[in-house]
Amino acid sequence: MEQLDLQLKTLQQKISLLIKQNQFLKTQNELLSTTNQKNEKAISEKDSRLKILEEHLETLKLNASMLDKADKKVLEKKIDTYLRDIEKCLAQLNA
């Protein structure tokens, strides 16, 4: 009978330990789930922000290429003006 009581007590201790471990694991699982949800939300927000920044970058690239074209046209106009002035000077020297 003592042997049986001892075995029963040992079994109860093991069950108690398993219950405590199970409770700890449930708590840990809830914490990890909450952390995972927060991380997924942060990733989603950062993905959205990244898409916005990529769109801004494309806009800036487009604007830069337009500015280059505009700058090129302004430079061409200045060069044309200088050439006309030089031609006028040469015409006056030849006259």
Backbone as ProteinMPNN parsed JSONL, in Angstrom:
{"seq_chain_A": "MEQLDLQLKTLQQKISLLIKQNQFLKTQNELLSTTNQKNEKAISEKDSRLKILEEHLETLKLNASMLDKADKKVLEKKIDTYLRDIEKCLAQLNA", "coords_chain_A": {"N_chain_A": [[0.817, -1.192, 0.0], [1.963, 1.213, 0.765], [3.779, 1.561, -1.259], [2.092, 1.972, -3.412], [0.866, 4.367, -2.629], [3.078, 6.012, -2.659], [3.748, 5.958, -5.376], [1.422, 7.078, -6.377], [1.586, 9.644, -5.266], [3.931, 10.55, -6.497], [3.083, 10.522, -9.13], [1.077, 12.485, -8.968], [2.657, 14.705, -8.431], [4.127, 14.879, -10.789], [2.035, 15.369, -12.586], [1.172, 17.805, -11.599], [3.456, 19.334, -12.109], [3.452, 19.176, -14.915], [1.077, 20.558, -15.445], [1.76, 23.107, -14.525], [3.847, 23.658, -16.324], [2.403, 23.593, -18.681], [0.697, 25.803, -18.307], [2.613, 27.828, -18.209], [3.633, 27.61, -20.815], [1.336, 28.253, -22.288], [0.999, 30.925, -21.516], [3.398, 31.96, -22.5], [3.005, 31.436, -25.206], [0.821, 33.119, -25.76], [2.045, 35.587, -25.324], [4.011, 35.534, -27.327], [2.347, 35.404, -29.56], [1.06, 37.872, -29.409], [3.278, 39.567, -29.698], [4.05, 38.78, -32.241], [1.845, 39.655, -33.766], [2.115, 42.427, -33.406], [4.579, 42.799, -34.642], [3.954, 42.01, -37.264], [2.123, 44.009, -37.917], [3.803, 46.246, -37.761], [5.584, 45.631, -39.833], [3.826, 45.675, -41.992], [3.084, 48.398, -41.953], [5.586, 49.526, -42.473], [6.06, 48.473, -44.993], [4.067, 49.786, -46.42], [4.946, 52.416, -46.105], [7.388, 52.196, -47.41], [6.515, 51.715, -50.047], [5.332, 54.175, -50.586], [7.579, 55.831, -50.404], [9.073, 54.779, -52.514], [7.438, 55.521, -54.649], [7.698, 58.288, -54.421], [10.4, 58.498, -54.995], [10.454, 57.683, -57.682], [8.985, 59.774, -58.764], [10.697, 61.901, -58.204], [12.887, 61.143, -59.771], [11.744, 61.352, -62.302], [11.168, 64.091, -62.32], [13.765, 65.049, -62.162], [14.83, 64.197, -64.584], [13.242, 65.716, -66.271], [14.05, 68.262, -65.492], [16.659, 68.179, -66.346], [16.266, 68.149, -69.104], [14.98, 70.6, -69.408], [16.981, 72.304, -68.44], [18.86, 71.808, -70.384], [17.619, 72.872, -72.649], [17.544, 75.585, -71.901], [20.271, 76.112, -71.771], [20.949, 75.654, -74.453], [19.535, 77.779, -75.623], [20.943, 79.948, -74.55], [23.464, 79.51, -75.68], [22.804, 79.76, -78.38], [22.101, 82.477, -78.378], [24.589, 83.638, -77.722], [26.035, 82.824, -79.985], [24.67, 84.258, -81.992], [25.304, 86.865, -81.191], [28.084, 86.779, -81.549], [28.182, 86.395, -84.31], [27.059, 88.843, -85.125], [29.033, 90.591, -84.235], [31.175, 89.712, -85.849], [30.099, 90.307, -88.327], [30.013, 93.093, -88.15], [32.751, 93.641, -87.969], [33.602, 92.831, -90.491], [32.325, 94.646, -92.075]], "CA_chain_A": [[0.0, 0.0, 0.0], [2.871, 2.357, 0.79], [4.334, 1.683, -2.603], [1.046, 2.545, -4.24], [0.732, 5.764, -2.207], [4.263, 6.713, -3.151], [3.585, 6.086, -6.819], [0.345, 8.04, -6.601], [2.112, 10.962, -4.923], [4.875, 10.888, -7.562], [2.266, 10.809, -10.299], [0.439, 13.785, -8.738], [3.7, 15.735, -8.577], [4.412, 14.997, -12.215], [0.883, 16.018, -13.203], [1.229, 19.203, -11.171], [4.542, 19.946, -12.87], [2.978, 19.298, -16.291], [0.074, 21.631, -15.472], [2.504, 24.372, -14.432], [4.544, 23.848, -17.594], [1.381, 23.897, -19.675], [0.28, 27.183, -18.069], [3.725, 28.681, -18.638], [3.689, 27.584, -22.274], [0.193, 29.023, -22.789], [1.334, 32.336, -21.312], [4.462, 32.261, -23.45], [2.393, 31.417, -26.532], [0.04, 34.355, -25.881], [3.007, 36.681, -25.455], [4.601, 35.441, -28.663], [1.303, 35.751, -30.534], [0.894, 39.329, -29.352], [4.48, 40.141, -30.295], [3.98, 38.495, -33.673], [0.859, 40.564, -34.356], [2.719, 43.763, -33.423], [5.614, 42.792, -35.676], [3.291, 41.979, -38.573], [1.57, 45.342, -38.139], [4.936, 47.138, -38.043], [6.071, 45.287, -41.174], [2.826, 46.184, -42.935], [3.228, 49.851, -41.989], [6.849, 49.844, -43.139], [5.871, 48.175, -46.418], [3.287, 50.901, -46.977], [5.84, 53.579, -46.141], [8.367, 51.921, -48.458], [5.862, 51.931, -51.337], [5.186, 55.631, -50.751], [8.909, 56.37, -50.686], [9.446, 54.37, -53.866], [6.685, 56.385, -55.561], [8.341, 59.602, -54.371], [11.676, 58.381, -55.705], [10.154, 57.677, -59.111], [8.589, 61.148, -59.107], [11.917, 62.715, -58.209], [13.668, 60.777, -60.953], [11.066, 61.936, -63.448], [11.401, 65.535, -62.249], [15.176, 65.297, -62.46], [15.021, 64.064, -66.04], [12.611, 66.882, -66.886], [14.919, 69.403, -65.239], [17.807, 68.053, -67.237], [15.814, 68.565, -70.435], [14.737, 72.044, -69.338], [18.303, 72.936, -68.342], [19.499, 71.659, -71.691], [17.01, 73.854, -73.542], [18.005, 76.911, -71.479], [21.665, 76.207, -72.198], [20.94, 75.804, -75.913], [19.107, 79.151, -75.935], [22.066, 80.846, -74.23], [24.5, 79.298, -76.698], [22.304, 80.391, -79.613], [22.216, 83.933, -78.193], [26.022, 83.964, -77.836], [26.42, 82.665, -81.398], [24.123, 85.406, -82.733], [26.119, 88.031, -80.825], [29.384, 86.623, -82.22], [27.957, 86.636, -85.739], [26.874, 90.282, -85.281], [30.365, 91.184, -84.092], [31.936, 89.388, -87.05], [29.519, 91.085, -89.431], [30.451, 94.495, -88.001], [34.176, 93.688, -88.288], [33.732, 92.67, -91.947], [31.706, 95.753, -92.793]], "C_chain_A": [[0.863, 1.259, 0.0], [3.452, 2.624, -0.581], [3.337, 2.367, -3.523], [0.832, 4.019, -3.904], [1.901, 6.605, -2.729], [4.175, 6.949, -4.66], [2.509, 7.122, -7.16], [0.828, 9.46, -6.328], [3.082, 11.44, -6.017], [4.119, 11.271, -8.83], [1.582, 12.171, -10.157], [1.449, 14.926, -8.888], [4.028, 15.97, -10.051], [3.266, 15.711, -12.947], [0.881, 17.506, -12.847], [2.303, 19.962, -11.944], [4.12, 20.164, -14.324], [1.945, 20.416, -16.415], [0.76, 22.988, -15.411], [3.231, 24.674, -15.744], [3.564, 24.231, -18.698], [0.909, 25.345, -19.528], [1.369, 28.165, -18.525], [3.779, 28.765, -20.157], [2.517, 28.344, -22.899], [0.468, 30.515, -22.666], [2.385, 32.779, -22.322], [3.911, 32.344, -24.87], [1.581, 32.691, -26.766], [0.965, 35.558, -26.079], [3.625, 36.696, -26.852], [3.59, 35.803, -29.752], [1.093, 37.259, -30.586], [2.079, 40.023, -30.015], [4.475, 39.946, -31.804], [3.0, 39.424, -34.373], [1.427, 41.977, -34.453], [3.769, 43.849, -34.526], [5.016, 42.784, -37.075], [2.702, 43.343, -38.912], [2.686, 46.32, -38.489], [5.485, 46.884, -39.444], [5.116, 45.835, -42.23], [2.94, 47.701, -43.078], [4.511, 50.249, -42.72], [6.778, 49.533, -44.625], [5.1, 49.302, -47.103], [4.169, 52.133, -47.129], [6.878, 53.414, -47.251], [7.762, 52.152, -49.843], [5.707, 53.419, -51.615], [6.532, 56.247, -51.111], [9.387, 55.993, -52.084], [8.712, 55.215, -54.906], [7.3, 57.782, -55.594], [9.659, 59.59, -55.138], [11.456, 58.406, -57.21], [9.765, 59.078, -59.581], [9.807, 62.045, -59.178], [12.793, 62.411, -59.412], [13.063, 61.4, -62.204], [11.296, 63.442, -63.488], [12.843, 65.874, -62.612], [15.422, 65.19, -63.963], [14.375, 65.235, -66.769], [13.473, 68.122, -66.688], [16.139, 69.352, -66.14], [17.443, 68.514, -68.64], [15.597, 70.075, -70.46], [16.056, 72.794, -69.267], [19.016, 72.901, -69.686], [18.941, 72.681, -72.669], [17.46, 75.265, -73.193], [19.438, 77.123, -71.938], [21.757, 76.395, -73.717], [20.532, 77.213, -76.322], [20.235, 80.146, -75.657], [23.161, 80.734, -75.283], [24.074, 79.946, -78.014], [22.419, 81.909, -79.54], [23.668, 84.359, -78.347], [26.484, 83.869, -79.289], [25.905, 83.823, -82.244], [24.944, 86.667, -82.451], [27.484, 87.985, -81.515], [29.245, 86.904, -83.706], [27.761, 88.124, -86.016], [28.231, 91.019, -85.216], [31.205, 90.936, -85.346], [31.412, 90.17, -88.256], [29.977, 92.543, -89.352], [31.936, 94.637, -88.33], [34.413, 93.603, -89.784], [33.167, 93.864, -92.71], [32.619, 96.938, -92.943]], "O_chain_A": [[0.547, 2.243, -0.669], [3.595, 3.772, -1.003], [3.7, 3.236, -4.315], [0.637, 4.835, -4.806], [1.731, 7.74, -3.174], [4.498, 8.033, -5.144], [2.654, 7.921, -8.085], [0.509, 10.379, -7.082], [3.049, 12.606, -6.41], [4.479, 12.229, -9.515], [1.516, 12.931, -11.123], [1.119, 15.988, -9.417], [4.186, 17.108, -10.495], [3.502, 16.549, -13.816], [0.618, 18.356, -13.698], [2.086, 21.092, -12.38], [4.398, 21.216, -14.9], [1.948, 21.147, -17.406], [0.4, 23.908, -16.144], [3.227, 25.811, -16.215], [3.857, 25.081, -19.54], [0.74, 26.04, -20.53], [1.081, 29.191, -19.141], [3.948, 29.845, -20.723], [2.684, 29.005, -23.924], [0.204, 31.281, -23.594], [2.27, 33.847, -22.924], [4.302, 33.218, -25.644], [1.644, 33.276, -27.847], [0.694, 36.433, -26.901], [3.745, 37.751, -27.476], [3.943, 36.435, -30.748], [0.966, 37.847, -31.66], [1.902, 40.956, -30.8], [4.854, 40.845, -32.555], [3.291, 39.927, -35.458], [1.242, 42.652, -35.465], [3.842, 44.84, -35.252], [5.511, 43.47, -37.97], [2.771, 43.785, -40.059], [2.541, 47.13, -39.405], [5.816, 47.829, -40.161], [5.548, 46.392, -43.239], [2.899, 48.228, -44.189], [4.515, 51.204, -43.498], [7.369, 50.247, -45.435], [5.433, 49.716, -48.213], [4.14, 52.807, -48.158], [7.208, 54.374, -47.948], [8.415, 52.721, -50.718], [5.923, 53.874, -52.738], [6.62, 57.082, -52.011], [10.032, 56.795, -52.76], [9.292, 55.585, -55.927], [7.412, 58.392, -56.658], [9.993, 60.546, -55.839], [12.19, 59.077, -57.935], [10.165, 59.512, -60.661], [9.942, 62.853, -60.097], [13.375, 63.318, -60.006], [13.782, 61.913, -63.062], [11.583, 64.007, -64.543], [13.104, 66.868, -63.289], [16.142, 66.005, -64.539], [14.903, 65.7, -67.78], [13.614, 68.938, -67.599], [16.593, 70.383, -66.638], [18.231, 69.199, -69.293], [15.983, 70.748, -71.415], [16.238, 73.803, -69.95], [19.693, 73.856, -70.069], [19.692, 73.289, -73.432], [17.731, 76.064, -74.09], [19.78, 78.195, -72.439], [22.55, 77.202, -74.201], [21.103, 77.783, -77.252], [20.457, 81.074, -76.435], [23.717, 81.74, -75.722], [24.875, 80.6, -78.681], [22.79, 82.555, -80.52], [23.953, 85.341, -79.033], [27.231, 84.722, -79.768], [26.617, 84.318, -83.117], [25.242, 87.439, -83.363], [27.983, 89.001, -82.0], [30.091, 87.575, -84.296], [28.242, 88.626, -87.032], [28.525, 91.914, -86.008], [31.867, 91.847, -85.844], [32.185, 90.633, -89.095], [30.292, 93.154, -90.373], [32.343, 95.645, -88.908], [35.333, 94.238, -90.298], [33.504, 94.066, -93.877], [32.228, 97.947, -93.529]]}, "name": "protein", "num_of_chains": 1, "seq": "MEQLDLQLKTLQQKISLLIKQNQFLKTQNELLSTTNQKNEKAISEKDSRLKILEEHLETLKLNASMLDKADKKVLEKKIDTYLRDIEKCLAQLNA"}
